[in-house]
């Protein structure tokens, strides 16, 4: 997915607004997940979001997403965002993130996803690391209730 940073995509510093970049990350990752499982998907989590460098208005960004691992009904998708100065051709990494998506059937219930075909040792290692991250993500989700109450989660939702 390729975009040019327009003034409407920028913040007060005339660089890409992080929320806009996050939206593009979510869209590109959803496309990768849906293409893999050929089902509707919903975003379950965004992890390891790192803004590495700013992107100026007028620069070109490319968002790349790829399914890294599949589980029963979910998938982990890795996303990178690179920027290019169109006047010099210089390119650099600006953002990276890991996304988790859940496949849903027409009835809105979770559906199984097909396994990922891992063809290289690097893909195998990435999938193994994804299993570890998934376990950590589940543990963090369970532990999140404490900080949510501190931030101000209504009692009815605790």
C-alpha positions in Angstrom: 0.0 0.0 0.0 1.5 3.3 -1.0 0.5 6.8 0.1 1.9 10.3 -0.3 1.8 12.3 2.9 -0.6 15.2 2.3 -1.1 18.2 4.6 -4.4 16.5 5.8 -2.3 13.6 7.0 0.1 15.8 9.0 0.4 17.0 12.6 1.4 20.5 13.8 5.0 19.7 13.0 4.2 19.0 9.3 5.1 15.4 9.6 2.8 12.3 9.3 0.2 12.1 12.1 0.9 8.9 14.0 -2.8 8.0 14.2 -3.0 8.2 10.4 0.0 5.9 10.0 -1.6 3.5 12.5 -4.8 3.4 10.4 -2.8 2.5 7.3 -1.0 -0.2 9.3 -4.3 -1.6 10.4 -5.8 -1.6 6.9 -2.7 -3.2 5.2 -2.5 -5.9 7.9 -6.3 -6.6 7.6 -5.8 -7.1 3.8 -2.9 -9.5 4.4 -5.0 -11.5 7.0 -8.1 -11.6 4.8 -6.1 -12.7 1.8 -4.6 -15.5 3.9 -7.8 -16.9 5.4 -10.4 -15.7 2.8 -12.7 -14.6 5.6 -13.7 -11.4 7.3 -11.2 -10.4 10.1 -11.3 -8.0 13.0 -8.3 -6.4 14.8 -7.7 -8.0 18.1 -4.5 -6.2 19.1 -1.6 -4.0 18.0 1.7 -4.8 19.7 5.3 -3.6 19.4 4.3 -0.4 17.6 7.5 1.6 17.0 7.7 5.0 15.4 11.3 5.1 14.3 11.5 8.3 12.3 9.3 11.1 11.1 7.8 11.4 7.6 7.6 14.8 6.0 4.6 16.1 4.0 5.2 15.3 0.4 7.1 12.1 1.1 5.9 8.7 -0.1 5.2 5.9 2.4 4.9 2.2 1.6 3.1 0.0 4.0 4.0 -3.7 3.8 2.2 -6.5 5.7 2.6 -10.2 5.9 1.1 -13.0 7.9 3.8 -14.3 10.2 1.9 -17.0 12.1 -1.5 -18.6 12.3 -3.2 -20.1 15.4 -6.7 -21.6 15.7 -8.8 -18.6 14.9 -6.2 -15.8 14.9 -3.2 -14.6 12.9 -0.2 -12.5 13.7 0.7 -10.0 11.0 4.0 -8.1 10.8 3.9 -4.6 9.3 6.6 -2.2 8.2 6.3 1.3 6.9 9.1 2.9 4.9 9.3 6.4 3.7 10.9 7.8 0.5 12.0 11.4 -0.1 10.8 11.8 -3.7 13.4 14.4 -4.5 16.4 12.3 -3.5 15.0 8.7 -3.6 16.4 8.1 -0.1 14.4 5.5 1.8 14.2 4.5 5.4 12.2 2.5 7.9 9.7 4.8 9.8 7.4 2.5 11.6 6.9 -1.2 12.5 4.1 -3.1 14.3 2.7 -6.5 15.0 -1.0 -7.0 14.6 -3.3 -9.8 15.7 -6.5 -10.5 13.7 -9.3 -12.9 14.4 -11.3 -14.5 11.5 -15.1 -14.3 11.7 -17.8 -16.1 9.8 -20.9 -14.5 8.4 -22.6 -15.2 11.8 -20.0 -13.1 13.6 -18.4 -16.1 15.3 -14.7 -17.0 15.3 -13.7 -19.3 12.5 -10.6 -21.5 12.1 -7.9 -20.1 9.8 -5.8 -22.2 7.5 -2.2 -23.0 8.5 0.6 -20.9 7.2 3.0 -22.5 4.8 6.4 -21.8 6.2 9.0 -22.1 3.4 12.3 -20.8 4.8 14.2 -21.1 8.1 13.6 -17.4 8.7 9.8 -17.9 8.4 9.9 -20.8 10.7 11.8 -18.8 13.4 9.4 -15.9 13.0 6.5 -18.2 13.5 8.1 -19.7 16.6 8.7 -16.3 18.0 5.1 -15.4 17.3 4.0 -18.4 19.5 5.9 -16.9 22.4 4.5 -13.4 21.8 1.0 -14.8 21.7 1.5 -16.4 25.1 2.9 -13.1 26.4 0.0 -11.2 24.8 -2.6 -13.4 26.5 -0.9 -13.0 29.9 -0.8 -9.2 29.5 -4.4 -9.1 28.6 -5.3 -10.9 31.8 -3.0 -8.6 33.8 -4.5 -5.5 32.2 -7.4 -5.2 34.5 -5.4 -3.4 37.2 -4.1 -0.6 35.0 -7.5 -0.2 33.4 -9.1 0.4 36.8 -6.4 3.0 37.5 -7.0 4.8 34.2 -10.7 5.0 34.9 -12.5 2.0 33.6 -16.1 2.3 34.9 -16.9 -0.2 37.7 -19.7 -1.7 35.6 -17.0 -2.8 33.1 -14.4 -4.1 35.6 
